[in-house]
Amino acid sequence: MTKKVAIIGSGFSSLSAACYLAQAGYKVTVYEKNNTLGGRCRQFIKEGFTFDIGPSWYWMPDIFDKFFADFGKKRSDYYTLDKLSPAYKIFFADDVITVGDSMEKICVEFERIEKGSAKHLRKFISQAQENYDIAINKVVLRPGISPFELVTPETVTRVDQFFKTISGQVRKRFKNPKLVSTLEFPVLFLGAKPSKTPSFYSFMNYADFGLGTWHPRGGMYEIVKAMQALALELNVTIKTNSAVEKIVVNQGKTTGIQVKGNRIDTDYVLSGADYHHSETLLDASYRQYSEAYWAKKTFAPSSLLFYIGFEKKLKNIEHHNLFFDTNFERHAAEIYDAPQWPTDPLFYVNFPSVTDASMAPEGCETGFFLVPIAPDLEDTPELRNQYLELILARFEERTDQEVKNSIIFKESFCVNDFVEEYNSYKGNAYGMANTLLQTAFLRPSLKSKKVKNLFFTGQLTVPGPGVPPSLISGKLVAELIVKNT
Ligand SMILES: Cc1cc2nc3c(=O)[nH]c(=O)nc-3n(C[C@H](O)[C@H](O)[C@H](O)COP(=O)(O)OP(=O)(O)OC[C@H]3O[C@@H](n4cnc5c(N)ncnc54)[C@H](O)[C@@H]3O)c2cc1C
């Protein structure tokens, strides 16, 4: 008899799992509390401006391609991908580093900053490439059940890389602080400080310099549309505006969910909502992790975000722009060590309309500003405005132009919205960090240890934060459910 699976949430991991389970013959229904799909990757359209609400960096194109290939499809059946050239720009207080779209161009830029650094860079990236092959083709494809999953002939010879940090390895090879920040930037996607991230994760540097930065024409939401189309082709049923209120357990086994007060029977429940929230849908005795457990974990930052429509084209900018013109260590300490609103924050600005005319009206610019902050901070309109003023002033100074008087509209999103919109623990933006003690089998489990037929997926479980890992997480949990049947 066909087994039924109810999936909570419609983020990338949920949509990925939905497709794999439907392909394996299950009757899959996705229940999403919001009115559109995609989880943290939603779209906001206003007055002809198109914004991606969450993720904006398309890295690791091979993982997306593999996902579609698993269903006999090509990514290009659904959306067009452009390689960005340059990939991005980093503004420092006294210089600007442009990261090109090839190792050759990046080496020239490194040599300009530090003589002799290109040779070290090539070696570093070649080692990062080896780690990428091991991580992506072997380690992350394991479900995080046992420590032995990390033991492969390749990782055994690299054990030291799990105990050294990315920060230490970069500083050993490069002296110039701007090059150090450039090479430490990619692991920020993993949610922890580079000084707390194992050097094995240098594979993120290969993802950056080796594989490049891409843009789906029309924005990141095109990926969600593609996955939704694929899910529908596979006969997945999708229900929006359907918050799951309870996971029903009968004698230690889940037998259903509750939506809008109605009981819905199912054989399996898979939650792709924030793990902490998912467990609150269970009676306390069925939860695996206590509040004390979650409180001790290192969470990825939250973010203060602004979506701004500008009535003119801006100058001296690229599609992706990092403002690393203040003290990186102090901002990191204000996120992780002594959580507080940052004194002088680093920030990121995305202008998709620089390379994709469909994202803004003619002669205008679509701007997405992001300030990483500690989760759980007080979030008020006054604080949001104060930081908007601060970053716009710095943006104007660094890019040498006036922009404040060209704002048509601005919207913001911060800690309270992450909680309200996604049931996010403490308003985290992108899950639980990948530190040494929060890697693989040390992360919250894909399979409930207390309730039969209950599974979890997404950025708080394996392999971790980011869109590509979420696609993989969905695949891993689907395989576990199939094995369990
Ligand atoms: C601002 C920002 C920038 C980012 N930038 C990047 C980037 O550039 N590149 C990158 O690769 N990654 C980036 N990320 C990370 C990436 O977006 C996430 O890791 C990924 O989208 C998480 O997917 P997920 O499957 O874990 O689920 P989520 O996206 O968290 O989705 C969970 C879903 O569950 C729903 N839900 C919650 N509770 C319930 C309930 N009770 N009933 C029904 N539904 C429920 C929520 O509404 C949500 O839709 C960024 C994230 C943010 C927030």
The ligand as an SDF file (V2000), in Angstrom:
LIG
                    3D

 53 58  0  0  0  0  0  0  0  0999 V2000
   19.0910   36.5910    4.9270 C   0  0  0  0  0  0  0  0  0  0  0  0
   19.6270   35.2600    4.5070 C   0  0  0  0  0  0  0  0  0  0  0  0
   20.6400   35.1880    3.5850 C   0  0  0  0  0  0  0  0  0  0  0  0
   21.1240   33.9420    3.1710 C   0  0  0  0  0  0  0  0  0  0  0  0
   22.0590   33.8980    2.1980 N   0  0  0  0  0  0  0  0  0  0  0  0
   22.3740   32.7130    1.6500 C   0  0  0  0  0  0  0  0  0  0  0  0
   23.1080   32.6740    0.4350 C   0  0  0  0  0  0  0  0  0  0  0  0
   23.4420   33.7210   -0.1200 O   0  0  0  0  0  0  0  0  0  0  0  0
   23.4030   31.4490   -0.1050 N   0  0  0  0  0  0  0  0  0  0  0  0
   22.9990   30.2860    0.5020 C   0  0  0  0  0  0  0  0  0  0  0  0
   23.2890   29.1940   -0.0310 O   0  0  0  0  0  0  0  0  0  0  0  0
   22.2750   30.3040    1.6410 N   0  0  0  0  0  0  0  0  0  0  0  0
   21.9330   31.4900    2.2110 C   0  0  0  0  0  0  0  0  0  0  0  0
   21.1200   31.5300    3.3090 N   0  0  0  0  0  0  0  0  0  0  0  0
   20.7600   30.2810    3.9760 C   0  0  0  0  0  0  0  0  0  0  0  0
   19.6360   29.5210    3.2660 C   0  0  0  0  0  0  0  0  0  0  0  0
   18.6440   30.4010    2.8480 O   0  0  0  0  0  0  0  0  0  0  0  0
   19.0490   28.5030    4.2240 C   0  0  0  0  0  0  0  0  0  0  0  0
   20.0690   27.6790    4.7400 O   0  0  0  0  0  0  0  0  0  0  0  0
   17.9980   27.5990    3.5850 C   0  0  0  0  0  0  0  0  0  0  0  0
   17.1100   28.3340    2.7970 O   0  0  0  0  0  0  0  0  0  0  0  0
   17.2620   26.8530    4.6930 C   0  0  0  0  0  0  0  0  0  0  0  0
   16.3430   25.9710    4.1510 O   0  0  0  0  0  0  0  0  0  0  0  0
   15.5400   24.9510    5.0720 P   0  0  0  0  0  0  0  0  0  0  0  0
   15.0970   23.8520    4.1810 O   0  0  0  0  0  0  0  0  0  0  0  0
   16.3200   24.5880    6.2730 O   0  0  0  0  0  0  0  0  0  0  0  0
   14.1990   25.6590    5.5370 O   0  0  0  0  0  0  0  0  0  0  0  0
   13.6610   27.1230    5.8060 P   0  0  0  0  0  0  0  0  0  0  0  0
   14.0130   28.0150    4.7060 O   0  0  0  0  0  0  0  0  0  0  0  0
   13.9590   27.5150    7.1870 O   0  0  0  0  0  0  0  0  0  0  0  0
   12.0960   26.8200    5.6830 O   0  0  0  0  0  0  0  0  0  0  0  0
   11.3390   26.2980    6.7280 C   0  0  0  0  0  0  0  0  0  0  0  0
    9.8790   26.4960    6.3690 C   0  0  0  0  0  0  0  0  0  0  0  0
    9.0540   25.9130    7.3740 O   0  0  0  0  0  0  0  0  0  0  0  0
    7.9090   26.7320    7.5430 C   0  0  0  0  0  0  0  0  0  0  0  0
    7.3100   26.4770    8.8400 N   0  0  0  0  0  0  0  0  0  0  0  0
    7.7770   26.7940   10.0750 C   0  0  0  0  0  0  0  0  0  0  0  0
    6.9370   26.3540   11.0190 N   0  0  0  0  0  0  0  0  0  0  0  0
    5.9140   25.7390   10.3810 C   0  0  0  0  0  0  0  0  0  0  0  0
    4.7180   25.0750   10.8190 C   0  0  0  0  0  0  0  0  0  0  0  0
    4.4240   24.9170   12.1240 N   0  0  0  0  0  0  0  0  0  0  0  0
    3.8860   24.5760    9.8800 N   0  0  0  0  0  0  0  0  0  0  0  0
    4.1460   24.6880    8.5610 C   0  0  0  0  0  0  0  0  0  0  0  0
    5.2700   25.3190    8.0910 N   0  0  0  0  0  0  0  0  0  0  0  0
    6.1360   25.8170    8.9950 C   0  0  0  0  0  0  0  0  0  0  0  0
    8.4680   28.1370    7.4290 C   0  0  0  0  0  0  0  0  0  0  0  0
    7.4540   29.0780    7.1310 O   0  0  0  0  0  0  0  0  0  0  0  0
    9.4550   27.9590    6.2720 C   0  0  0  0  0  0  0  0  0  0  0  0
    8.8150   28.1670    5.0470 O   0  0  0  0  0  0  0  0  0  0  0  0
   20.6050   32.7520    3.7440 C   0  0  0  0  0  0  0  0  0  0  0  0
   19.5850   32.8380    4.6880 C   0  0  0  0  0  0  0  0  0  0  0  0
   19.0870   34.0710    5.0530 C   0  0  0  0  0  0  0  0  0  0  0  0
   17.9490   34.1270    6.0240 C   0  0  0  0  0  0  0  0  0  0  0  0
  1  2  1  0
  2  3  1  0
  2 52  2  0
  3  4  2  0
  4  5  1  0
  4 50  1  0
  5  6  2  0
  6  7  1  0
  6 13  1  0
  7  8  2  0
  7  9  1  0
  9 10  1  0
 10 11  2  0
 10 12  1  0
 12 13  2  0
 13 14  1  0
 14 15  1  0
 14 50  1  0
 15 16  1  0
 16 17  1  0
 16 18  1  0
 18 19  1  0
 18 20  1  0
 20 21  1  0
 20 22  1  0
 22 23  1  0
 23 24  1  0
 24 25  2  0
 24 26  1  0
 24 27  1  0
 27 28  1  0
 28 29  2  0
 28 30  1  0
 28 31  1  0
 31 32  1  0
 32 33  1  0
 33 34  1  0
 33 48  1  0
 34 35  1  0
 35 36  1  0
 35 46  1  0
 36 37  1  0
 36 45  1  0
 37 38  2  0
 38 39  1  0
 39 40  1  0
 39 45  2  0
 40 41  1  0
 40 42  2  0
 42 43  1  0
 43 44  2  0
 44 45  1  0
 46 47  1  0
 46 48  1  0
 48 49  1  0
 50 51  2  0
 51 52  1  0
 52 53  1  0
M  END
$$$$
